[in-house]
């Protein structure tokens, strides 16, 4: 950001990615991933940035420990991040603890130009000013600056060694208080089981886990604030509906194991056309003959099967999806842009937000719109009871966030030139157009294509490669303006 006049307001960038494979091939995947991540930072120039990672350290965490240390060191000391003079890193590295290990990694970076940023101490129930760079790992349960939980084993009994859970932090940035939650929900252990019912048993498990997290966020222990939940939700398309739609004119053949009579494979064939195989379904096989269906028109036809979030429509909001399913793209450069034949393609990495956060983000569509908070509510904190903003170096006003009635937002249709005088403490934000985010970057063509808010990052295996390795990135970028 040096040498350029930054746009007014505080730029906030939220990024999430499942990074498990980066530690399997650090020399290629990790190096390219970091290079493209730095380009994202350079493009968006955030003042406050949150990076949520899942499966941090890869599948074989113990063997990847040295790669983990190198990855963290590179992020904190690289030239691309030199203007971020404060950072907080929370790594769940205690892989020997089946009871607590989640393999989540949460990174938070503060630009040198950003003043008076505070993080919430959940034990002391007060905010503390953020200074310097600090890394917390191993046993995060004793760290008061976050809440971390692994989901109970009985949530997903099929998986004896689950790493699913969440990490929650709370921040006050530009006098706006909000929670950031890094989450990793349960996957579909078997395509055959997922196909049996609509909705699937796995969908029910994810609903239970996400509901548990949301209840924890808004329970009575702490003041309520706006929140953003971003991570690997493992939301899948409704498998039964998808298969029935894709195989409308096909007949199904059931293959059973000789010893147990258990169904091990389903084969769907066209009734004519020499009984061509349309789809083969196994526990970890979803082999559809025409993958272009999932990419055509950005997968728009599949959105009707993306139903899992509808259960939380009164609690969570997501910006429109305008990109093809971002999972599970192959990481084999020889396969180009192909999906792996392991799961039905879906949108898994996502950024969701509370309805109060939705108001903040959606009203960033125009700098000319003014949002008036007619009470200093629990979602936004601005100065003391007289509206005074603390001077540089001064502590946060009172014990943020201020306890008050539910946040009420009013948009002025014809905002006056000067602020209106209203009774009670008032906060006004001027919000700029929501930046569109990265759908993909190709190193080969050095081209950026943008979508509305989330997408996947494709990076080439080498500068001259004609095929791409897909690494999912989800990005939400917005600015907070106050005056």
C-alpha positions as CSV (number, residue, x, y, z in Angstrom):
1,X,0.0,0.0,0.0
2,X,3.0,2.2,0.2
3,X,3.1,5.1,-2.2
4,X,-0.6,4.9,-3.0
5,X,-3.5,6.9,-1.6
6,X,-5.7,4.3,0.0
7,X,-9.5,4.6,-0.4
8,X,-11.2,6.0,2.8
9,X,-12.5,3.6,5.3
10,X,-11.2,0.4,6.8
11,X,-10.8,-2.4,4.3
12,X,-11.6,-5.9,5.7
13,X,-10.7,-9.0,3.8
14,X,-12.0,-12.4,4.9
15,X,-10.3,-15.5,3.3
16,X,-10.9,-19.2,3.9
17,X,-9.3,-22.3,2.4
18,X,-8.9,-26.0,3.1
19,X,-5.1,-26.3,2.8
20,X,-4.6,-29.9,3.7
21,X,-2.9,-30.8,0.4
22,X,-0.4,-27.9,0.6
23,X,1.6,-29.9,3.1
24,X,1.7,-33.0,1.0
25,X,3.6,-31.2,-1.8
26,X,5.1,-28.1,-0.2
27,X,7.7,-27.5,-2.9
28,X,5.0,-27.1,-5.6
29,X,1.6,-26.6,-4.1
30,X,2.6,-24.5,-1.1
31,X,4.9,-22.2,-2.9
32,X,2.4,-21.5,-5.7
33,X,-0.4,-21.1,-3.2
34,X,1.5,-18.5,-1.2
35,X,2.4,-16.6,-4.3
36,X,-1.2,-16.3,-5.3
37,X,-2.3,-15.5,-1.8
38,X,0.1,-12.6,-1.8
39,X,-1.3,-11.4,-5.1
40,X,-4.8,-11.4,-3.5
41,X,-3.4,-9.3,-0.6
42,X,-1.8,-6.9,-3.1
43,X,-5.0,-6.7,-5.2
44,X,-7.4,-6.0,-2.3
45,X,-5.0,-4.1,0.0
46,X,-6.9,-4.8,3.2
47,X,-6.3,-3.1,6.5
48,X,-7.6,-6.0,8.5
49,X,-7.3,-9.5,7.1
50,X,-8.5,-12.9,8.5
51,X,-7.3,-16.1,6.9
52,X,-9.1,-19.2,8.1
53,X,-7.5,-22.6,7.3
54,X,-8.8,-26.1,7.7
55,X,-6.9,-29.4,7.7
56,X,-3.8,-27.3,8.5
57,X,-0.8,-29.5,8.4
58,X,-2.3,-32.1,6.0
59,X,-3.4,-35.6,6.7
60,X,-0.1,-36.7,8.2
61,X,0.3,-33.9,10.7
62,X,3.3,-35.3,12.6
63,X,5.3,-35.8,9.4
64,X,4.3,-32.4,8.1
65,X,5.3,-30.4,11.3
66,X,8.4,-28.9,9.6
67,X,6.3,-27.8,6.7
68,X,3.9,-26.1,9.1
69,X,6.6,-24.1,10.8
70,X,8.0,-23.0,7.4
71,X,4.5,-22.0,6.2
72,X,3.8,-19.8,9.2
73,X,7.3,-18.2,9.1
74,X,6.9,-17.4,5.5
75,X,3.5,-15.8,6.0
76,X,4.7,-13.6,8.9
77,X,8.1,-12.5,7.4
78,X,7.5,-12.3,3.7
79,X,8.1,-9.0,1.9
80,X,4.4,-9.1,0.7
81,X,3.3,-8.9,4.3
82,X,5.8,-6.5,5.6
83,X,3.3,-3.7,6.0
84,X,1.3,-5.8,8.4
85,X,3.1,-5.1,11.7
86,X,0.7,-6.9,14.0
87,X,-0.5,-10.4,13.7
88,X,-2.2,-13.1,15.7
89,X,-1.8,-16.8,14.7
90,X,-3.8,-19.6,16.4
91,X,-2.7,-23.1,15.3
92,X,-4.3,-26.3,16.7
93,X,-1.2,-28.5,16.6
94,X,-2.0,-30.9,19.4
95,X,-2.5,-33.8,17.1
96,X,-1.9,-36.3,19.9
97,X,-5.1,-35.3,21.6
98,X,-8.1,-37.1,20.0
99,X,-10.3,-35.3,22.4
100,X,-9.4,-31.7,21.3
101,X,-7.5,-31.8,17.9
102,X,-9.2,-29.9,15.1
103,X,-6.3,-29.0,12.7
104,X,-7.7,-25.5,12.4
105,X,-5.4,-22.5,11.7
106,X,-6.6,-18.9,12.1
107,X,-4.4,-16.0,11.0
108,X,-5.2,-12.3,11.6
109,X,-3.1,-9.5,10.1
110,X,-3.3,-5.8,10.9
111,X,-1.9,-3.1,8.5
112,X,0.5,-0.6,10.0
113,X,-1.9,2.2,9.1
114,X,-4.8,0.7,11.2
115,X,-4.9,2.2,14.7
116,X,-6.6,1.1,17.9
117,X,-7.6,-2.5,17.1
118,X,-8.8,-4.6,20.0
119,X,-9.3,-8.3,20.6
120,X,-11.7,-9.7,23.1
121,X,-10.4,-11.7,26.1
122,X,-13.1,-14.3,26.7
123,X,-11.9,-15.0,30.2
124,X,-11.6,-11.5,31.5
125,X,-14.6,-10.4,29.3
126,X,-12.9,-7.2,28.1
127,X,-11.0,-6.0,25.0
128,X,-7.2,-5.8,24.8
129,X,-5.3,-3.7,22.4
130,X,-3.5,-5.7,19.7
131,X,0.3,-5.0,19.5
132,X,3.1,-7.0,18.0
133,X,3.0,-10.5,16.4
134,X,2.1,-13.5,18.5
135,X,1.7,-17.2,17.7
136,X,-0.3,-19.6,19.8
137,X,-0.3,-23.3,19.2
138,X,-0.4,-26.7,20.8
139,X,-3.0,-26.4,23.6
140,X,-5.4,-23.6,22.6
141,X,-7.9,-24.5,25.2
142,X,-6.0,-22.4,27.7
143,X,-5.8,-19.3,25.5
144,X,-8.3,-16.7,26.7
145,X,-8.3,-14.8,23.4
146,X,-10.4,-17.5,21.7
147,X,-12.9,-20.2,22.1
148,X,-12.2,-23.6,20.5
149,X,-14.2,-26.7,20.5
150,X,-14.1,-30.1,18.8
151,X,-17.5,-31.6,18.0
152,X,-18.4,-34.5,20.2
153,X,-17.6,-37.9,18.8
154,X,-21.3,-39.0,18.9
155,X,-22.0,-36.3,16.3
156,X,-20.3,-38.4,13.6
157,X,-19.8,-41.9,14.9
158,X,-18.6,-43.2,11.5
159,X,-15.4,-41.3,11.8
160,X,-13.3,-42.4,14.8
161,X,-10.6,-39.8,14.2
162,X,-12.6,-36.7,13.4
163,X,-10.9,-33.3,13.3
164,X,-14.1,-31.3,13.0
165,X,-14.7,-28.3,15.2
166,X,-14.5,-24.5,15.3
167,X,-12.4,-21.6,16.6
168,X,-14.0,-18.3,17.5
169,X,-12.3,-14.9,18.0
170,X,-13.9,-11.5,18.6
171,X,-12.5,-8.2,17.4
172,X,-13.2,-4.4,17.5
173,X,-11.9,-2.9,14.3
174,X,-12.6,0.7,13.3
175,X,-14.9,0.8,16.3
176,X,-17.0,-2.1,14.9
177,X,-17.2,-5.3,17.0
178,X,-17.7,-8.7,15.4
179,X,-17.0,-12.4,15.8
180,X,-15.0,-14.4,13.3
181,X,-15.5,-18.2,13.4
182,X,-13.3,-20.7,11.7
183,X,-15.4,-23.9,11.1
184,X,-14.9,-27.3,9.7
185,X,-18.1,-29.4,9.4
186,X,-18.5,-33.1,8.7
187,X,-18.2,-34.6,5.2
188,X,-20.1,-37.3,3.4
189,X,-18.4,-40.5,4.4
190,X,-20.1,-42.6,1.7
191,X,-21.8,-41.6,-1.5
192,X,-24.0,-44.6,-1.3
193,X,-25.3,-43.5,2.1
194,X,-25.7,-39.9,1.0
195,X,-27.8,-41.2,-1.9
196,X,-30.3,-43.2,0.2
197,X,-32.4,-40.3,1.5
198,X,-33.3,-36.7,0.8
199,X,-32.0,-34.9,2.8
200,X,-29.1,-37.3,3.6
201,X,-28.1,-38.4,7.1
202,X,-24.9,-36.4,6.7
203,X,-26.9,-33.2,6.0
204,X,-28.6,-33.8,9.3
205,X,-25.3,-34.2,11.1
206,X,-24.0,-30.9,9.6
207,X,-27.2,-29.1,10.6
208,X,-26.7,-30.3,14.2
209,X,-23.1,-29.2,14.4
210,X,-23.7,-25.8,12.8
211,X,-26.7,-25.2,15.0
212,X,-24.5,-26.0,18.0
213,X,-21.9,-23.4,16.9
214,X,-24.5,-20.7,16.3
215,X,-26.1,-21.3,19.7
216,X,-22.7,-20.9,21.3
217,X,-22.1,-17.6,19.5
218,X,-25.3,-16.0,20.7
219,X,-25.6,-17.6,24.2
220,X,-25.8,-15.5,27.3
221,X,-22.2,-15.6,28.4
222,X,-21.2,-12.6,26.3
223,X,-22.7,-9.6,24.6
224,X,-24.1,-10.3,21.2
225,X,-22.2,-9.0,18.2
226,X,-22.4,-9.5,14.4
227,X,-20.5,-12.5,13.2
228,X,-19.0,-14.0,10.1
229,X,-18.6,-17.8,9.9
230,X,-16.3,-18.9,7.2
231,X,-14.5,-22.2,6.6
232,X,-15.1,-25.6,5.1
233,X,-18.8,-26.3,5.7
234,X,-18.8,-29.5,3.6
235,X,-22.2,-28.5,2.4
236,X,-23.1,-30.9,-0.4
237,X,-25.7,-31.0,-3.1
238,X,-28.7,-33.2,-2.3
239,X,-27.3,-36.4,-3.7
240,X,-30.6,-38.2,-4.2
241,X,-32.1,-35.3,-6.1
242,X,-29.0,-34.8,-8.2
243,X,-28.7,-38.4,-9.2
244,X,-32.3,-38.7,-10.1
245,X,-32.0,-35.6,-12.3
246,X,-28.8,-36.6,-14.0
247,X,-30.1,-40.2,-14.6
248,X,-33.7,-39.5,-15.4
249,X,-33.7,-41.8,-18.4
250,X,-31.3,-44.4,-17.0
251,X,-31.8,-47.7,-15.4
252,X,-30.0,-48.7,-12.2
253,X,-28.0,-51.8,-11.6
254,X,-27.1,-52.8,-8.1
255,X,-23.8,-54.6,-7.3
256,X,-23.5,-56.3,-3.9
257,X,-20.6,-57.8,-2.1
258,X,-20.5,-61.6,-2.4
259,X,-19.8,-62.2,1.3
260,X,-22.1,-59.7,3.0
261,X,-24.7,-58.9,0.4
262,X,-24.0,-55.2,1.1
263,X,-24.5,-52.7,-1.8
264,X,-21.0,-51.7,-2.9
265,X,-21.8,-50.1,-6.3
266,X,-24.6,-48.6,-8.3
267,X,-24.4,-48.4,-12.1
268,X,-26.8,-46.1,-14.1
269,X,-27.1,-47.0,-17.8
270,X,-29.1,-45.4,-20.6
271,X,-32.1,-47.4,-21.7
272,X,-31.0,-47.2,-25.3
273,X,-27.7,-46.0,-26.9
274,X,-26.1,-49.4,-26.3
275,X,-26.8,-49.0,-22.6
276,X,-24.1,-46.4,-22.2
277,X,-22.9,-46.0,-18.5
278,X,-24.0,-42.6,-17.3
279,X,-23.0,-42.7,-13.7
280,X,-21.1,-45.1,-11.4
281,X,-21.6,-44.6,-7.6
282,X,-19.5,-46.2,-4.9
283,X,-18.6,-45.3,-1.3
284,X,-15.9,-42.9,-2.6
285,X,-16.7,-42.8,-6.3
286,X,-18.9,-40.4,-8.2
287,X,-18.1,-41.0,-11.8
288,X,-20.4,-39.1,-14.1
289,X,-19.7,-39.3,-17.8
290,X,-20.0,-35.5,-18.5
291,X,-18.4,-33.2,-16.0
292,X,-19.3,-30.1,-18.1
293,X,-22.7,-30.3,-16.5
294,X,-21.2,-29.0,-13.3
295,X,-19.4,-26.1,-15.0
296,X,-21.9,-25.1,-17.5
297,X,-23.3,-21.6,-16.8
298,X,-21.3,-21.6,-13.6
299,X,-23.3,-24.6,-12.3
300,X,-26.5,-22.5,-12.1
301,X,-28.7,-25.5,-12.8
302,X,-27.3,-27.2,-9.7
303,X,-28.1,-24.4,-7.3
304,X,-31.6,-25.8,-6.7
305,X,-30.0,-28.8,-5.1
306,X,-27.8,-26.7,-2.8
307,X,-30.3,-26.8,0.0
308,X,-28.4,-27.3,3.3
309,X,-28.2,-23.6,4.2
310,X,-32.0,-23.2,3.9
311,X,-32.5,-24.5,7.4
312,X,-30.6,-21.5,8.7
313,X,-32.2,-18.8,6.5
314,X,-33.5,-17.0,9.6
315,X,-30.0,-16.9,11.2
316,X,-27.5,-16.8,8.4
317,X,-27.0,-15.0,5.1
318,X,-24.8,-15.7,2.1
319,X,-24.1,-13.6,-1.0
320,X,-25.2,-15.1,-4.3
321,X,-23.1,-17.9,-5.7
322,X,-22.0,-17.1,-9.2
323,X,-19.2,-19.6,-9.8
324,X,-19.1,-23.3,-10.6
325,X,-18.8,-25.9,-7.8
326,X,-15.3,-25.5,-6.3
327,X,-15.0,-29.0,-4.9
328,X,-13.4,-31.5,-5.5
329,X,-11.1,-30.2,-8.3
330,X,-8.2,-32.5,-9.1
331,X,-4.8,-31.4,-7.9
332,X,-3.1,-33.5,-10.6
333,X,-1.8,-31.1,-13.2
334,X,-2.3,-33.8,-15.9
335,X,-6.0,-33.7,-15.4
336,X,-6.4,-30.0,-16.0
337,X,-9.6,-28.5,-14.8
338,X,-11.3,-31.9,-14.1
339,X,-13.1,-32.7,-10.9
340,X,-11.9,-35.8,-9.0
341,X,-14.3,-38.7,-9.4
342,X,-14.7,-39.0,-5.6
343,X,-17.7,-36.9,-4.7
344,X,-20.5,-35.0,-6.5
345,X,-19.1,-31.5,-7.2
346,X,-20.4,-29.0,-4.7
347,X,-19.8,-25.6,-3.0
348,X,-18.1,-26.5,0.3
349,X,-15.8,-23.5,1.3
350,X,-18.2,-20.6,2.1
351,X,-18.6,-17.4,3.9
352,X,-21.8,-16.9,5.9
353,X,-22.8,-14.1,8.1
354,X,-25.4,-13.1,10.7
355,X,-28.3,-11.0,9.5
356,X,-26.9,-7.9,11.2
357,X,-23.6,-8.4,9.4
358,X,-25.6,-8.9,6.2
359,X,-26.9,-5.4,6.6
360,X,-23.4,-4.0,7.0
361,X,-22.1,-5.8,3.9
362,X,-25.1,-5.3,1.6
363,X,-25.2,-1.6,2.4
364,X,-21.6,-1.4,1.2
365,X,-23.0,-1.5,-2.4
366,X,-22.9,2.3,-2.7
367,X,-20.7,4.9,-1.1
368,X,-23.6,7.3,-1.4
369,X,-25.8,5.3,0.9
370,X,-25.7,6.3,4.6
371,X,-26.6,3.7,7.2
372,X,-27.8,5.2,10.5
373,X,-27.6,3.2,13.8
374,X,-30.0,5.0,16.0
375,X,-28.6,3.2,19.0
376,X,-25.1,2.1,19.9
377,X,-26.1,-1.5,19.6
378,X,-24.2,-4.7,20.5
379,X,-23.1,-5.1,16.9
380,X,-21.2,-1.8,16.5
381,X,-19.2,0.2,19.0
382,X,-18.4,3.9,18.5
383,X,-17.0,6.0,21.3
384,X,-18.4,6.6,24.7
385,X,-21.9,7.7,25.7
386,X,-21.2,11.1,24.3
387,X,-20.1,9.7,21.0
388,X,-16.4,10.5,21.7
389,X,-13.9,8.5,19.7
390,X,-10.9,7.5,21.8
391,X,-7.6,9.2,21.0
392,X,-4.7,7.2,19.6
393,X,-3.2,5.0,22.3
394,X,-6.2,5.3,24.5
395,X,-8.1,2.2,25.6
396,X,-11.4,1.2,24.1
397,X,-14.4,3.2,25.3
398,X,-16.1,1.5,28.3
399,X,-16.2,-2.3,28.1
400,X,-16.9,-2.8,24.4
401,X,-19.2,-3.9,23.0
402,X,-21.7,-1.6,24.5
403,X,-24.8,-3.5,25.9
404,X,-27.9,-2.1,24.2
405,X,-31.1,-3.0,22.5
406,X,-31.1,-5.0,19.2
407,X,-29.3,-3.2,16.4
408,X,-31.7,-1.2,14.2
409,X,-30.6,-0.1,10.8
410,X,-32.2,2.7,8.8
411,X,-31.1,3.7,5.4
412,X,-31.6,7.3,4.4
413,X,-33.2,7.4,0.9
414,X,-32.1,11.0,0.4
415,X,-29.3,11.6,2.8
416,X,-28.8,15.2,3.7
417,X,-25.5,17.0,3.1
418,X,-24.9,17.3,6.8
419,X,-25.6,14.7,9.5
420,X,-29.0,14.8,11.1
421,X,-29.4,15.6,14.8
422,X,-31.1,12.6,16.4
423,X,-31.8,11.8,19.9
424,X,-29.4,9.4,21.6
425,X,-26.0,8.3,20.5
426,X,-25.7,7.9,16.8
427,X,-23.3,6.2,14.5
428,X,-23.2,6.6,10.7
429,X,-21.2,4.5,8.3
430,X,-20.6,5.3,4.7
431,X,-20.0,2.1,2.8
432,X,-18.4,1.7,-0.5
433,X,-19.2,-0.8,-3.3
434,X,-18.6,-4.4,-2.3
435,X,-15.5,-5.4,-4.0
436,X,-15.9,-8.4,-6.2
437,X,-13.6,-11.2,-5.3
438,X,-11.2,-13.7,-6.9
439,X,-12.8,-16.6,-8.7
440,X,-9.6,-17.7,-10.3
441,X,-6.1,-16.6,-11.3
442,X,-4.1,-18.4,-14.0
443,X,-0.4,-17.9,-13.8
444,X,-0.1,-18.9,-17.5
445,X,-2.2,-16.0,-18.8
446,X,-1.8,-13.7,-15.7
447,X,-5.5,-13.0,-15.9
448,X,-7.9,-12.3,-13.1
449,X,-11.6,-13.2,-13.4
450,X,-13.9,-11.9,-10.7
451,X,-17.1,-13.2,-9.1
452,X,-19.3,-11.7,-6.4
453,X,-17.8,-13.0,-3.2
454,X,-16.4,-16.5,-3.2
455,X,-14.7,-18.8,-5.5
456,X,-11.7,-21.0,-6.1
457,X,-8.1,-20.3,-7.0
458,X,-6.5,-22.2,-9.9
459,X,-2.7,-22.1,-10.1
460,X,-0.5,-23.6,-12.7
461,X,2.0,-26.3,-11.7
462,X,4.8,-24.4,-13.6
463,X,5.0,-21.1,-15.5
464,X,4.6,-22.9,-18.8
465,X,2.1,-25.5,-17.8
466,X,-1.1,-25.6,-19.8
467,X,-3.0,-27.4,-17.1
468,X,-4.2,-26.0,-13.8
469,X,-4.2,-27.2,-10.2
470,X,-7.3,-26.0,-8.4
471,X,-7.0,-24.7,-4.9
472,X,-10.2,-23.3,-3.3
473,X,-10.2,-19.8,-2.0
474,X,-13.3,-18.1,-0.6
475,X,-13.0,-14.3,-0.3
476,X,-15.2,-11.6,1.1
477,X,-14.0,-8.0,0.9
478,X,-15.8,-4.9,2.2
479,X,-15.0,-1.6,3.9
480,X,-16.3,0.1,7.0
481,X,-16.7,3.9,6.8
482,X,-17.4,6.2,9.7
483,X,-17.4,9.9,10.1
